[in-house]
Amino acid sequence: MMNETAKRITIDPEVCGGRPCIRGLRIRVKDVLDMLAGGATREEILADYPYLENDDITAALEFASRATDHPVFAAAE
């Protein structure tokens, strides 16, 4: 699925200040994540944004998962 995610998540300095977006649209990965974190269901998001697809939401989640996958370092004291 990583290849499919790479096709759906685009980064363009001319769109949303270079932040990761869904398929070049002006909806950021963060927007999708914020809606999910706020309790919106996939169905609600897709109804509110009919140009989005279910796989776009999955791609946003996968992108975020990979972006946060890093070694944990000891906290500074």
The 8 nearest C-alpha neighbors of each residue, nearest first, counted from 0:
[[1, 3, 2, 4, 58, 5, 61, 57],
 [0, 2, 4, 3, 5, 61, 58, 62],
 [3, 1, 5, 4, 0, 6, 7, 58],
 [2, 4, 0, 6, 5, 1, 7, 58],
 [5, 3, 58, 1, 7, 6, 2, 8],
 [4, 6, 2, 3, 8, 7, 1, 9],
 [7, 5, 3, 4, 8, 2, 9, 22],
 [6, 8, 22, 4, 5, 21, 9, 55],
 [9, 7, 21, 5, 20, 22, 6, 4],
 [10, 8, 20, 23, 19, 22, 21, 7],
 [9, 11, 19, 17, 18, 20, 12, 8],
 [10, 12, 17, 13, 14, 9, 18, 16],
 [11, 13, 17, 16, 14, 10, 15, 18],
 [14, 12, 11, 16, 17, 15, 10, 18],
 [13, 15, 11, 16, 12, 17, 25, 23],
 [16, 14, 17, 18, 25, 13, 12, 27],
 [15, 17, 12, 14, 18, 13, 11, 10],
 [16, 18, 12, 11, 10, 15, 14, 13],
 [17, 19, 16, 15, 10, 20, 27, 11],
 [20, 18, 10, 9, 27, 28, 8, 17],
 [21, 19, 27, 28, 9, 8, 26, 23],
 [20, 22, 8, 23, 24, 7, 26, 27],
 [23, 21, 7, 24, 8, 9, 20, 6],
 [24, 22, 21, 9, 20, 25, 14, 10],
 [25, 23, 22, 26, 21, 20, 27, 14],
 [24, 26, 27, 15, 20, 23, 14, 21],
 [27, 25, 24, 20, 21, 30, 28, 31],
 [26, 28, 20, 30, 29, 19, 21, 25],
 [27, 29, 20, 31, 59, 30, 19, 32],
 [30, 28, 32, 27, 31, 33, 19, 59],
 [31, 29, 27, 33, 28, 32, 34, 26],
 [30, 32, 34, 28, 29, 33, 35, 27],
 [31, 33, 29, 35, 34, 30, 36, 28],
 [34, 32, 36, 30, 35, 31, 29, 37],
 [33, 35, 37, 31, 32, 39, 36, 30],
 [36, 34, 39, 32, 38, 37, 33, 31],
 [37, 35, 33, 38, 34, 32, 39, 31],
 [38, 36, 34, 35, 39, 33, 32, 40],
 [37, 39, 35, 36, 40, 34, 33, 41],
 [40, 38, 35, 34, 37, 43, 44, 41],
 [39, 41, 43, 42, 44, 38, 35, 34],
 [42, 40, 44, 43, 45, 39, 53, 56],
 [41, 43, 45, 40, 44, 46, 39, 53],
 [44, 42, 46, 40, 45, 41, 39, 47],
 [43, 45, 47, 41, 46, 42, 48, 40],
 [44, 46, 48, 42, 49, 43, 47, 51],
 [45, 47, 43, 44, 48, 49, 42, 41],
 [46, 48, 44, 45, 49, 43, 42, 51],
 [49, 47, 45, 50, 46, 51, 44, 43],
 [50, 48, 51, 45, 46, 47, 52, 44],
 [49, 51, 48, 52, 45, 24, 47, 46],
 [52, 50, 49, 48, 45, 55, 53, 56],
 [51, 53, 55, 54, 50, 45, 56, 49],
 [52, 54, 55, 56, 57, 51, 41, 45],
 [53, 55, 57, 52, 56, 58, 7, 51],
 [56, 54, 58, 52, 53, 57, 59, 51],
 [57, 55, 59, 58, 54, 53, 60, 31],
 [56, 58, 54, 60, 55, 59, 61, 53],
 [57, 59, 4, 55, 61, 56, 60, 62],
 [60, 58, 62, 56, 28, 57, 61, 63],
 [59, 61, 63, 57, 58, 62, 64, 56],
 [60, 62, 64, 58, 63, 59, 57, 65],
 [63, 61, 59, 65, 60, 64, 58, 66],
 [64, 62, 66, 60, 61, 65, 59, 67],
 [63, 65, 61, 62, 67, 66, 60, 68],
 [64, 66, 68, 62, 67, 63, 61, 69],
 [67, 65, 63, 64, 68, 62, 69, 61],
 [66, 68, 65, 64, 69, 63, 62, 70],
 [69, 67, 65, 66, 64, 70, 63, 71],
 [68, 70, 67, 71, 66, 65, 72, 64],
 [71, 69, 72, 68, 67, 73, 66, 65],
 [70, 72, 69, 73, 74, 68, 67, 75],
 [73, 71, 74, 70, 75, 69, 76, 68],
 [74, 72, 75, 71, 76, 70, 69, 68],
 [73, 75, 72, 76, 71, 70, 69, 67],
 [76, 74, 73, 72, 71, 70, 69, 67],
 [75, 74, 73, 72, 71, 70, 69, 67]]
